[in-house]
Amino acid sequence: MFPQNRPPAPLQPPPGSSASAAAAAAAAAAAASGTAQSLKLTYPETLDRIKEEFQFLQTQYHSLKLECEKLATEKTEIQRHM
């Protein structure tokens, strides 16, 4: 699924999501306390993050699909006029 020579990129929550705000707040708190401990999410937080990421990807897919259909229609129109 992933290219052989590189690890998968970490998932980023969609901008403006509650998970990104919570993660930013937790990261700021960890940085303020001076600990180098990584952010550990609980199962519900992880599930919420996955749900938000899935919703973001669905929205992005739908947008790209509409754009592709629009370009295909434009291509057909251009070919028809030639």
C-alpha distances in whole Angstrom, upper triangle without the diagonal:
4,7,9,12,11,11,9,13,15,15,19,21,23,26,29,27,29,26,26,30,30,28,30,33,31,30,34,35,34,34,38,39,37,35,32,30,27,26,26,25,27,25,27,26,22,22,24,22,19,21,22,19,18,21,21,17,19,22,20,19,22,24,21,22,26,26,24,27,29,28,28,32,33,32,34,37,37,37,39,42,42
4,6,9,8,7,6,10,13,14,17,20,22,25,28,26,28,25,25,29,29,26,28,31,30,28,31,33,31,32,35,36,35,32,29,28,24,25,25,24,26,25,27,25,22,22,24,21,19,22,22,18,18,22,21,18,20,23,20,19,23,24,22,23,27,26,25,28,30,29,29,33,34,33,35,38,37,37,40,42,42
4,6,6,8,8,11,14,16,19,22,24,27,30,29,31,28,27,31,31,28,30,33,32,30,33,35,33,33,37,37,36,33,30,29,26,27,27,27,29,28,30,29,25,26,27,24,22,25,25,21,22,25,23,20,23,25,22,22,25,26,23,25,28,27,26,29,31,29,30,33,34,33,35,38,37,37,40,42,42
4,6,8,10,13,16,19,22,25,27,29,33,32,33,30,29,33,33,30,31,35,33,31,34,36,34,34,37,38,36,34,30,29,26,27,27,28,30,29,31,30,26,28,29,27,24,27,28,24,24,28,26,24,26,29,26,25,29,30,27,28,32,31,29,33,35,33,33,37,38,36,38,41,41,41,44,46,45
4,7,10,12,16,18,21,25,27,29,32,31,33,30,29,32,32,29,30,33,32,29,32,34,32,32,35,36,34,32,28,28,25,26,27,28,30,30,32,30,27,29,30,27,25,28,28,25,26,29,27,25,28,30,27,27,30,31,28,30,33,32,31,34,36,34,35,38,39,37,40,43,42,42,45,47,46
4,7,9,12,15,18,21,23,25,29,28,30,26,25,28,29,25,26,30,28,26,29,31,28,28,32,33,31,28,25,25,22,23,24,25,27,27,29,27,24,25,27,24,22,25,25,22,23,26,24,22,25,27,24,24,28,28,26,28,31,30,29,33,34,33,34,37,38,37,39,42,41,41,45,46,46
4,6,9,12,15,19,21,23,26,25,27,23,22,26,26,22,24,27,25,23,26,28,26,26,30,30,28,26,22,22,19,20,20,21,23,23,25,23,20,22,23,20,19,22,22,19,20,23,22,20,23,25,23,23,27,27,26,28,31,30,29,33,34,33,34,38,38,37,40,43,42,43,46,47,47
4,6,9,12,15,18,20,23,22,24,20,19,23,23,20,22,25,24,22,25,27,25,25,29,30,28,26,23,22,18,18,19,19,22,21,23,21,17,19,20,17,16,19,19,15,16,20,18,16,19,21,19,20,23,24,22,24,27,27,26,30,31,31,32,35,36,35,38,40,40,40,43,45,45
4,6,9,12,15,17,20,19,21,18,17,20,20,17,18,22,21,19,22,24,23,23,26,27,26,24,21,20,17,17,18,18,21,21,22,20,17,18,19,15,15,18,17,14,16,18,16,15,19,20,18,19,22,22,21,23,26,26,26,29,30,30,31,34,35,34,37,39,39,40,43,44,44
4,6,10,13,15,18,16,18,14,13,17,17,14,15,18,17,16,19,21,19,20,23,24,23,21,18,17,14,13,14,14,17,17,19,16,13,15,16,12,12,15,14,12,14,17,15,14,18,19,18,19,22,23,22,24,27,27,27,30,32,31,33,36,36,36,39,41,41,42,45,46,47
4,7,9,12,15,13,15,12,11,15,15,13,14,18,17,16,19,21,20,21,24,25,25,23,21,19,15,14,15,14,16,16,17,14,11,13,13,9,9,12,11,8,10,13,11,11,15,16,15,16,19,20,19,22,24,24,25,28,29,29,31,33,34,35,37,39,39,40,43,45,45
4,6,8,11,10,12,10,8,12,13,10,12,15,15,14,17,19,19,19,22,24,24,22,20,19,16,14,15,14,17,17,17,14,12,14,13,9,10,12,10,8,11,12,10,11,14,15,14,16,19,19,19,22,24,23,25,27,28,29,31,33,34,34,37,38,39,40,43,44,45
4,6,8,7,9,7,6,9,11,9,11,14,14,14,17,19,19,20,22,24,24,23,22,20,17,14,15,13,16,16,15,12,11,12,10,7,8,10,7,6,9,10,8,10,13,13,13,16,18,18,19,21,23,23,25,27,28,29,31,33,34,35,37,39,39,41,43,44,45
4,6,6,9,8,7,10,12,12,13,16,17,17,19,21,22,22,25,27,27,26,25,24,20,18,19,17,19,19,17,15,14,14,12,9,10,11,7,6,10,9,6,9,12,11,11,14,15,15,16,19,20,20,22,25,25,26,29,30,31,32,35,36,37,38,40,42,43
4,6,9,9,7,9,12,12,11,14,16,16,17,20,21,21,23,25,26,26,25,24,21,19,20,18,21,21,20,16,17,17,14,12,14,14,10,10,13,12,9,12,15,13,13,16,18,16,18,21,22,22,24,26,26,27,30,31,32,33,36,37,37,39,41,42,44
4,7,8,7,7,10,12,11,13,16,16,17,19,21,21,23,25,26,26,26,25,22,19,21,18,20,21,19,16,17,17,14,12,15,14,11,12,15,13,11,15,16,14,15,19,19,18,21,23,24,24,26,28,28,30,32,33,34,36,38,39,40,42,43,44,46
4,5,5,7,9,10,11,13,14,15,17,19,20,21,23,25,26,25,25,23,20,17,18,16,17,18,15,12,13,14,10,9,12,11,7,9,12,11,10,13,15,14,15,18,19,19,21,23,24,25,27,29,29,31,33,34,35,37,39,40,41,43,44,46,47
4,5,5,6,8,10,10,12,14,15,16,18,20,21,22,24,23,23,22,19,16,16,14,15,16,13,10,12,13,9,9,12,12,9,11,14,13,13,16,18,17,18,21,22,22,25,27,27,28,31,32,33,34,37,38,39,40,42,43,45,47,48,49,51
4,5,5,6,8,10,10,12,14,15,16,18,20,21,22,21,21,19,16,12,13,10,12,13,11,8,9,10,7,6,10,10,8,10,13,13,12,15,17,17,18,21,22,23,24,27,28,29,30,32,33,35,37,38,39,40,43,44,45,47,48,50,51
4,5,5,6,8,10,10,12,14,15,16,18,20,21,20,19,18,15,12,14,12,15,16,15,11,12,13,11,8,12,13,10,11,14,14,13,15,18,17,18,21,22,22,24,26,27,28,30,32,33,33,36,37,38,39,42,43,44,46,47,49,50
4,5,5,6,9,10,10,12,14,15,16,18,20,20,20,19,16,13,15,13,16,17,16,12,14,16,13,11,15,15,13,14,17,17,16,19,21,20,21,24,25,25,26,29,30,30,32,35,35,36,39,40,40,42,44,45,46,48,50,51,52
4,5,5,6,8,10,10,12,14,15,16,18,18,18,16,14,11,12,10,12,15,13,10,12,14,11,10,14,15,13,15,18,18,17,20,22,22,23,26,27,27,29,31,32,33,35,37,38,39,41,42,43,45,47,48,49,51,53,54,55
4,5,5,6,8,10,10,12,14,15,16,15,15,13,11,8,10,9,12,14,14,10,11,14,12,10,13,15,13,14,17,18,17,19,22,22,22,25,27,27,28,31,32,32,34,36,37,38,40,42,43,44,46,48,48,50,52,53,54
4,5,5,6,9,10,10,12,14,15,15,15,14,12,10,13,13,16,18,17,14,15,17,15,13,17,18,16,16,20,20,18,21,24,23,23,26,28,27,29,32,33,33,35,37,38,38,41,42,43,44,47,48,48,50,52,53,54
4,5,5,6,9,10,10,12,14,14,15,14,13,11,13,13,15,18,17,14,16,19,16,15,19,20,18,19,22,22,21,24,26,26,26,29,31,30,32,35,36,36,38,40,41,41,44,46,46,47,50,51,51,53,55,56,58
4,5,5,6,9,10,11,12,12,12,11,10,7,10,10,13,16,16,12,14,17,16,14,18,20,18,19,22,23,22,24,27,27,27,30,32,32,33,36,37,37,39,41,42,43,45,47,47,49,51,52,53,55,57,58,59
4,5,5,6,8,10,11,10,10,10,9,7,10,12,15,18,18,15,16,19,18,16,19,21,19,19,23,24,22,24,27,27,27,30,32,32,32,35,37,37,38,41,42,42,44,46,47,48,50,52,52,54,56,57,58
4,5,5,6,9,10,11,12,12,12,11,14,15,18,21,21,18,19,22,20,18,22,24,21,22,26,26,24,27,30,29,29,32,34,33,34,37,39,38,40,43,43,44,46,48,48,49,52,53,53,55,58,58,59
4,5,5,6,9,9,11,11,12,10,13,14,17,20,20,17,19,22,21,19,23,25,23,24,27,28,27,29,32,31,32,34,36,36,37,40,41,41,43,46,46,47,49,51,51,52,55,56,56,58,61,62,63
4,5,5,6,6,7,7,8,8,11,13,16,20,20,17,18,22,21,19,23,25,23,24,27,28,27,29,32,32,32,35,37,37,37,40,42,42,43,46,47,47,49,51,52,53,55,57,57,59,61,62,63
4,5,5,6,7,9,10,11,14,16,20,23,24,20,21,25,24,22,25,27,25,25,29,30,28,30,33,33,32,35,37,37,38,41,42,41,43,46,46,47,49,51,51,52,55,56,56,58,61,61,62
4,5,8,10,12,13,13,17,19,21,25,25,22,23,27,25,24,27,29,27,27,31,32,30,32,35,35,35,38,40,39,40,43,44,44,46,49,49,49,52,54,54,55,58,59,59,61,63,64,65
4,6,9,10,13,13,16,18,20,24,25,22,23,27,26,25,28,30,28,29,32,33,32,34,37,37,37,40,42,41,42,45,47,46,48,51,51,52,54,56,56,57,60,61,61,63,66,67,67
4,7,9,12,13,16,19,22,25,26,23,24,28,27,25,28,31,29,29,33,34,33,34,38,38,37,40,42,42,42,45,47,46,48,51,51,51,54,56,56,57,60,61,61,63,65,66,67
4,5,9,10,13,16,19,22,24,21,22,25,25,24,26,29,28,28,31,33,31,33,36,36,36,38,41,41,41,44,46,45,47,50,51,51,53,55,55,56,59,60,60,62,65,66,66
4,6,9,12,15,19,22,23,21,21,24,25,22,25,28,27,26,29,31,30,31,34,35,34,36,39,39,39,42,44,43,45,48,48,48,50,53,53,54,57,58,58,59,62,63,64
4,7,9,12,15,18,20,18,18,21,22,20,22,25,25,24,27,29,28,29,32,33,33,35,38,38,38,41,43,43,44,47,48,48,50,52,53,53,56,58,58,59,62,63,63
4,6,10,13,16,18,15,14,18,19,17,19,22,21,20,23,26,25,26,29,30,29,31,34,34,34,37,39,39,40,43,44,44,46,49,49,50,52,54,54,55,58,59,60
4,6,10,13,14,11,11,15,15,13,16,19,18,18,21,23,22,23,26,27,27,29,32,32,33,35,37,37,38,41,42,43,44,47,47,48,51,52,53,54,56,58,59
4,7,10,12,10,9,13,14,13,15,18,18,18,20,22,22,23,26,27,28,29,32,33,33,35,37,38,39,41,43,43,45,47,48,49,51,53,54,55,57,59,60
4,7,8,6,6,10,10,10,12,14,15,15,18,19,20,21,23,25,25,27,29,30,31,33,35,36,37,39,41,41,43,45,46,47,49,51,52,53,55,57,58
4,6,5,6,9,10,11,12,14,15,16,18,20,21,22,24,26,27,28,30,32,33,34,36,37,38,40,42,43,44,46,48,49,51,52,53,55,57,59,60
4,5,5,6,9,10,10,12,14,15,16,18,20,21,22,24,25,26,28,30,31,32,34,36,37,38,40,42,43,45,46,47,49,51,52,53,55,57,58
4,5,5,6,9,10,10,12,14,15,16,18,20,21,22,24,25,27,29,30,31,33,35,36,37,39,40,42,43,45,46,48,49,51,52,54,56,57
4,5,5,6,9,10,11,12,14,15,16,18,20,21,22,24,26,27,28,30,32,33,34,36,38,39,40,42,43,45,46,48,49,51,52,54,56
4,5,5,6,9,10,10,12,14,15,16,18,20,21,22,24,26,27,28,30,31,32,34,36,37,38,40,42,43,45,46,47,49,51,52,54
4,5,5,6,9,10,10,12,14,15,16,18,20,21,22,24,25,26,29,30,31,33,34,36,37,39,40,41,43,45,46,47,49,51,52
4,5,5,6,9,10,10,12,14,15,17,18,20,21,23,24,25,27,29,30,32,33,35,36,38,39,40,42,44,45,46,48,50,51
4,5,5,6,9,10,10,12,14,15,16,18,20,21,22,24,26,27,28,30,32,33,34,36,37,39,40,42,43,45,46,48,49
4,5,5,6,9,10,10,12,14,15,16,18,20,21,22,24,25,26,28,30,31,32,34,36,37,38,40,42,43,44,46,48
4,5,5,6,9,10,10,12,14,15,16,18,20,21,23,24,25,27,29,30,31,33,35,36,37,39,41,42,43,45,47
4,5,5,6,9,10,11,12,14,15,17,18,20,21,23,24,26,27,29,30,32,33,35,36,38,39,41,42,44,45
4,5,5,6,9,10,10,12,14,15,16,18,20,21,22,24,26,27,28,30,31,33,34,36,37,39,40,42,43
4,5,5,6,9,10,10,12,14,15,16,18,20,21,22,24,25,26,28,30,31,33,34,36,37,39,41,42
4,5,5,6,9,10,11,12,14,15,17,18,20,21,23,24,26,27,29,30,32,33,35,36,38,39,41
4,5,5,6,9,10,11,12,14,16,17,18,20,21,23,24,26,27,29,30,32,33,35,36,38,39
4,5,5,6,8,10,10,12,14,15,16,18,20,21,22,24,25,26,28,30,31,32,34,36,37
4,5,5,6,9,10,10,12,14,15,16,18,20,21,23,24,25,27,29,30,31,33,35,36
4,5,5,6,9,10,11,12,14,15,17,19,20,21,23,24,26,27,29,30,32,34,35
4,5,5,6,9,10,11,12,14,15,17,18,20,21,22,24,26,27,28,30,32,33
4,5,5,6,9,10,10,12,14,15,16,18,20,21,22,24,26,27,28,30,32
4,6,5,6,9,10,11,12,14,15,17,18,20,21,23,24,26,27,29,31
4,5,5,6,9,10,11,12,14,15,17,18,20,21,23,24,26,27,29
4,5,5,6,9,10,10,12,14,15,16,18,20,21,22,24,26,27
4,5,5,6,9,10,10,12,14,15,17,18,20,21,23,25,26
4,5,5,6,9,10,11,12,14,15,17,18,20,21,23,25
4,5,5,6,9,10,11,12,14,15,16,18,20,21,23
4,5,5,6,9,10,10,12,14,15,16,18,20,21
4,5,5,6,9,10,11,12,14,15,16,19,20
4,5,5,6,9,10,11,12,14,15,17,19
4,5,5,6,9,10,10,12,14,15,17
4,5,5,6,9,10,11,12,14,16
4,5,5,6,9,10,11,13,15
4,5,5,6,9,10,11,13
4,5,5,6,9,10,11
4,6,5,6,9,10
4,5,5,6,9
4,5,5,7
4,5,5
4,6
4
